[in-house]
Every structure is written in structure tokens, then in C-alpha cells.
């Protein structure tokens, strides 16, 4: 009997780091945007890009988890 992992084993932690980094970017971008809005400043495209990048990374991490091989 061999205990060598096959390519069909599902690794639940696959893509977790990417998803976590995406969530962190979404939270930071949202908080910075709300502080800019509350302070009466014009919303910077940097924060919108940070939120969009966070969503993109979260989606990539979710796809990697579902397709984990």
C-alpha cells in the first residue's frame, strides 16, 4: 500500500493566501475610501484600483480552490 498523494486529492487550503490578500485589499480600499469621503476629499483612483485588485485576487483564489488538483 502506497500513501503517495494523487492529483485528484482536494487541498482545501489551495488559494487561501491569494483570497486572504484580496480580502485585505478590499477592506483597506473601502476604509480609505470612506475616510476620504468623510473628510470631504475627492475619491482617488488609487483606492478604487485597490478594491478592484482585491476583488480580482479573491476571484482568482476561489477559482484555484475549486480547481485544486
DSSP file (Angstrom, degrees, kcal/mol; ACC not computed):
  #  RESIDUE AA STRUCTURE BP1 BP2  ACC     N-H-->O    O-->H-N    N-H-->O    O-->H-N    TCO  KAPPA ALPHA  PHI   PSI    X-CA   Y-CA   Z-CA
    1    1 A X              0   0    0      0, 0.0     2,-0.4     0, 0.0     0, 0.0   0.000 360.0 360.0 360.0 128.5    0.0    0.0    0.0
    2    2 A X        -     0   0    0      2,-0.1     0, 0.0     1,-0.1     0, 0.0  -0.866 360.0-161.7-109.3 140.5    1.3    3.4   -1.1
    3    3 A X        +     0   0    0     -2,-0.4     2,-0.4     2,-0.1    -1,-0.1  -0.035  41.4 140.9-108.2  29.7    0.3    6.7    0.5
    4    4 A X        -     0   0    0      1,-0.1     2,-0.1     0, 0.0    -2,-0.1  -0.592  56.7-117.5 -73.5 126.6    1.5    8.8   -2.3
    5    5 A X        -     0   0    0     -2,-0.4     2,-0.1     1,-0.1    -1,-0.1  -0.404  28.2-143.8 -66.6 139.2   -0.9   11.7   -2.9
    6    6 A X    >   -     0   0    0     -2,-0.1     3,-1.1     1,-0.1    -1,-0.1  -0.448  25.2-107.1 -94.4 172.5   -2.6   11.6   -6.3
    7    7 A X  T 3  S+     0   0    0      1,-0.2    -1,-0.1    -2,-0.1    -2,-0.1   0.543 114.3  66.6 -77.2  -5.4   -3.5   14.6   -8.4
    8    8 A X  T 3  S+     0   0    0      2,-0.1    -1,-0.2     0, 0.0     2,-0.1   0.488  72.5 112.0 -95.0  -3.3   -7.2   14.0   -7.6
    9    9 A X    <   -     0   0    0     -3,-1.1     2,-0.6    60,-0.2    -4,-0.0  -0.472  68.0-129.6 -69.1 140.4   -6.8   14.9   -3.9
   10   10 A X        -     0   0    0     -2,-0.1     2,-0.7    59,-0.1    59,-0.1  -0.832  15.0-158.6 -97.5 120.4   -8.6   18.1   -2.9
   11   11 A X    >   -     0   0    0     -2,-0.6     3,-1.5     1,-0.1    57,-0.1  -0.865   1.1-164.0 -97.7 108.4   -6.5   20.5   -0.9
   12   12 A X  T 3  S+     0   0    0     -2,-0.7    -1,-0.1     1,-0.3    53,-0.0   0.695  86.3  57.7 -68.5 -17.1   -8.8   22.9    1.0
   13   13 A X  T >  S+     0   0    0      2,-0.1     3,-1.9    -3,-0.1     4,-0.4   0.471  75.4 120.7 -91.6   0.1   -6.1   25.4    1.6
   14   14 A X  T <  S+     0   0    0     -3,-1.5    54,-0.1     1,-0.3    -4,-0.0  -0.465  84.8   8.7 -66.8 127.3   -5.2   25.9   -2.1
   15   15 A X  T 3> S+     0   0    0     -2,-0.2     4,-2.2    49,-0.1    -1,-0.3   0.477  92.0 121.2  83.7   3.0   -5.7   29.6   -3.0
   16   16 A X  H <> S+     0   0    0     -3,-1.9     4,-2.6     1,-0.2     5,-0.2   0.890  72.1  50.2 -68.2 -39.3   -6.2   30.7    0.6
   17   17 A X  H  > S+     0   0    0     -4,-0.4     4,-2.4     2,-0.2    -1,-0.2   0.910 111.9  48.0 -65.7 -41.4   -3.3   33.1    0.6
   18   18 A X  H  > S+     0   0    0      2,-0.2     4,-2.0     1,-0.2    -2,-0.2   0.921 113.7  47.0 -65.3 -43.8   -4.5   34.8   -2.6
   19   19 A X  H  X S+     0   0    0     -4,-2.2     4,-2.4     2,-0.2    -2,-0.2   0.908 112.0  50.7 -64.9 -41.1   -8.1   35.1   -1.3
   20   20 A X  H  X S+     0   0    0     -4,-2.6     4,-2.3     1,-0.2    -2,-0.2   0.918 110.2  49.0 -63.0 -43.8   -6.9   36.5    2.1
   21   21 A X  H  X S+     0   0    0     -4,-2.4     4,-2.2     1,-0.2    -1,-0.2   0.884 110.7  52.3 -63.0 -37.7   -4.7   39.1    0.4
   22   22 A X  H  X S+     0   0    0     -4,-2.0     4,-2.2     2,-0.2    -2,-0.2   0.912 109.2  48.4 -63.1 -43.5   -7.7   40.0   -1.8
   23   23 A X  H  X S+     0   0    0     -4,-2.4     4,-2.5     1,-0.2    -2,-0.2   0.898 110.0  52.5 -64.7 -40.1   -9.9   40.5    1.2
   24   24 A X  H  X S+     0   0    0     -4,-2.3     4,-2.6     1,-0.2     5,-0.2   0.919 110.1  48.0 -62.0 -43.2   -7.3   42.6    2.9
   25   25 A X  H  X S+     0   0    0     -4,-2.2     4,-2.6     2,-0.2     5,-0.2   0.897 111.1  51.0 -64.7 -39.4   -7.1   44.9   -0.1
   26   26 A X  H  X S+     0   0    0     -4,-2.2     4,-2.3     2,-0.2    -2,-0.2   0.937 112.7  45.7 -62.5 -46.2  -10.9   45.2   -0.3
   27   27 A X  H  X S+     0   0    0     -4,-2.5     4,-2.6     2,-0.2     5,-0.2   0.931 115.1  46.2 -64.4 -46.0  -11.1   46.2    3.4
   28   28 A X  H  X S+     0   0    0     -4,-2.6     4,-2.5     1,-0.2     5,-0.2   0.914 113.7  48.7 -64.4 -42.2   -8.2   48.7    3.2
   29   29 A X  H  X S+     0   0    0     -4,-2.6     4,-2.0    -5,-0.2    -1,-0.2   0.897 113.2  47.6 -63.7 -39.8   -9.5   50.2    0.0
   30   30 A X  H  X S+     0   0    0     -4,-2.3     4,-2.4    -5,-0.2    -2,-0.2   0.930 113.0  47.5 -67.5 -45.3  -13.0   50.5    1.4
   31   31 A X  H  X S+     0   0    0     -4,-2.6     4,-2.2     1,-0.2    -2,-0.2   0.920 113.3  47.8 -63.2 -43.4  -11.9   52.1    4.7
   32   32 A X  H  X S+     0   0    0     -4,-2.5     4,-2.3    -5,-0.2    -1,-0.2   0.892 111.4  51.4 -64.0 -38.7   -9.6   54.5    2.9
   33   33 A X  H  X S+     0   0    0     -4,-2.0     4,-2.4    -5,-0.2    -2,-0.2   0.914 110.1  48.6 -64.2 -42.5  -12.4   55.5    0.5
   34   34 A X  H  X S+     0   0    0     -4,-2.4     4,-2.6     1,-0.2    -1,-0.2   0.882 111.3  50.0 -66.6 -36.9  -14.8   56.1    3.4
   35   35 A X  H  X S+     0   0    0     -4,-2.2     4,-2.1     2,-0.2    -1,-0.2   0.894 111.0  49.0 -68.3 -38.2  -12.2   58.2    5.2
   36   36 A X  H  X>S+     0   0    0     -4,-2.3     5,-2.3     2,-0.2     4,-0.5   0.917 113.7  46.9 -63.8 -42.3  -11.6   60.3    2.1
   37   37 A X  H ><5S+     0   0    0     -4,-2.4     3,-0.9     1,-0.2    -2,-0.2   0.913 112.7  48.8 -65.8 -43.2  -15.4   60.8    1.7
   38   38 A X  H 3<5S+     0   0    0     -4,-2.6    -1,-0.2     1,-0.2    -2,-0.2   0.848 109.0  53.5 -66.1 -34.6  -15.9   61.7    5.3
   39   39 A X  H 3<5S-     0   0    0     -4,-2.1    -1,-0.2    -5,-0.2    -2,-0.2   0.570 116.3-114.4 -77.9  -7.9  -13.0   64.2    5.2
   40   40 A X  T <<5 +     0   0    0     -3,-0.9     2,-0.2    -4,-0.5    -3,-0.2   0.639  69.8 136.6  86.1  14.8  -14.6   65.9    2.2
   41   41 A X      < -     0   0    0     -5,-2.3    -1,-0.3    -6,-0.2     2,-0.2  -0.565  62.4 -97.4 -92.4 158.9  -11.8   65.0   -0.2
   42   42 A X        -     0   0    0     -2,-0.2     2,-0.2     1,-0.1    -1,-0.1  -0.538  46.9-102.7 -73.4 139.7  -12.3   63.8   -3.8
   43   43 A X        -     0   0    0     -2,-0.2     2,-0.2     1,-0.1    -1,-0.1  -0.446  36.7-135.1 -67.0 128.2  -12.1   60.0   -4.1
   44   44 A X    >>  -     0   0    0     -2,-0.2     4,-1.1     1,-0.1     3,-0.6  -0.568   9.2-131.2 -85.5 147.3   -8.7   58.9   -5.5
   45   45 A X  H 3> S+     0   0    0      1,-0.2     4,-2.3    -2,-0.2     5,-0.2   0.671 102.2  72.9 -71.4 -15.1   -8.5   56.3   -8.2
   46   46 A X  H 3> S+     0   0    0      2,-0.2     4,-1.9     1,-0.2    -1,-0.2   0.911  98.6  45.5 -63.5 -42.0   -5.8   54.5   -6.2
   47   47 A X  H <> S+     0   0    0     -3,-0.6     4,-2.1     2,-0.2    -1,-0.2   0.862 111.8  50.7 -73.1 -35.5   -8.4   53.3   -3.7
   48   48 A X  H  X S+     0   0    0     -4,-1.1     4,-2.4     2,-0.2    -1,-0.2   0.903 111.8  48.9 -65.7 -40.2  -10.8   52.2   -6.4
   49   49 A X  H  X S+     0   0    0     -4,-2.3     4,-2.5     2,-0.2    -2,-0.2   0.852 108.2  54.4 -65.5 -34.8   -8.0   50.3   -8.0
   50   50 A X  H  X S+     0   0    0     -4,-1.9     4,-2.1     2,-0.2    -2,-0.2   0.913 110.3  45.6 -65.3 -42.3   -7.2   48.7   -4.6
   51   51 A X  H  X S+     0   0    0     -4,-2.1     4,-2.3     2,-0.2    -2,-0.2   0.922 113.7  49.0 -65.7 -43.9  -10.7   47.5   -4.3
   52   52 A X  H  X S+     0   0    0     -4,-2.4     4,-2.3     1,-0.2    -2,-0.2   0.894 111.4  49.4 -64.4 -39.7  -10.8   46.2   -7.9
   53   53 A X  H  X S+     0   0    0     -4,-2.5     4,-2.6     2,-0.2    -1,-0.2   0.890 110.0  52.0 -65.6 -39.0   -7.5   44.4   -7.4
   54   54 A X  H  X S+     0   0    0     -4,-2.1     4,-2.3     2,-0.2    -2,-0.2   0.906 110.0  47.7 -63.3 -42.6   -8.8   42.9   -4.2
   55   55 A X  H  X S+     0   0    0     -4,-2.3     4,-2.3     2,-0.2    -2,-0.2   0.912 111.9  51.0 -64.2 -41.6  -11.9   41.6   -5.9
   56   56 A X  H  X S+     0   0    0     -4,-2.3     4,-2.3     1,-0.2    -2,-0.2   0.926 111.7  46.2 -61.5 -46.0   -9.8   40.2   -8.7
   57   57 A X  H  X S+     0   0    0     -4,-2.6     4,-2.5     1,-0.2    -1,-0.2   0.878 110.9  53.1 -65.5 -37.7   -7.4   38.4   -6.3
   58   58 A X  H  X S+     0   0    0     -4,-2.3     4,-2.0     2,-0.2    -1,-0.2   0.916 110.4  47.2 -63.1 -42.4  -10.3   37.0   -4.3
   59   59 A X  H  X S+     0   0    0     -4,-2.3     4,-2.4     2,-0.2    -2,-0.2   0.910 111.6  50.5 -65.6 -42.0  -11.9   35.6   -7.5
   60   60 A X  H  X S+     0   0    0     -4,-2.3     4,-2.4     1,-0.2    -2,-0.2   0.916 110.7  49.6 -61.8 -43.4   -8.6   34.0   -8.6
   61   61 A X  H  X S+     0   0    0     -4,-2.5     4,-1.8     1,-0.2    -1,-0.2   0.873 110.6  49.9 -63.6 -37.7   -8.2   32.4   -5.2
   62   62 A X  H  X S+     0   0    0     -4,-2.0     4,-2.1     2,-0.2    -2,-0.2   0.897 110.9  49.1 -68.1 -40.1  -11.7   31.0   -5.3
   63   63 A X  H  X S+     0   0    0     -4,-2.4     4,-2.2     1,-0.2    -2,-0.2   0.906 110.4  51.0 -65.3 -41.0  -11.1   29.6   -8.8
   64   64 A X  H  < S+     0   0    0     -4,-2.4    -1,-0.2     1,-0.2    -2,-0.2   0.876 110.0  50.6 -63.5 -36.4   -7.8   28.0   -7.7
   65   65 A X  H >< S+     0   0    0     -4,-1.8     3,-0.9     1,-0.2    -2,-0.2   0.919 112.5  45.1 -68.1 -42.6   -9.6   26.4   -4.7
   66   66 A X  H 3< S+     0   0    0     -4,-2.1    -2,-0.2     1,-0.2    -1,-0.2   0.850 118.8  42.0 -70.1 -34.1  -12.4   24.9   -6.8
   67   67 A X  T 3< S+     0   0    0     -4,-2.2    -1,-0.2    -5,-0.2    -2,-0.2   0.204  82.5 151.0 -96.9  15.6  -10.0   23.6   -9.5
   68   68 A X    <         0   0    0     -3,-0.9    -3,-0.1     1,-0.2    -4,-0.0  -0.231 360.0 360.0 -54.4 122.4   -7.4   22.4   -7.0
   69   69 A X              0   0    0    -59,-0.1   -60,-0.2    -5,-0.1    -1,-0.2   0.361 360.0 360.0-128.7 360.0   -5.5   19.5   -8.4
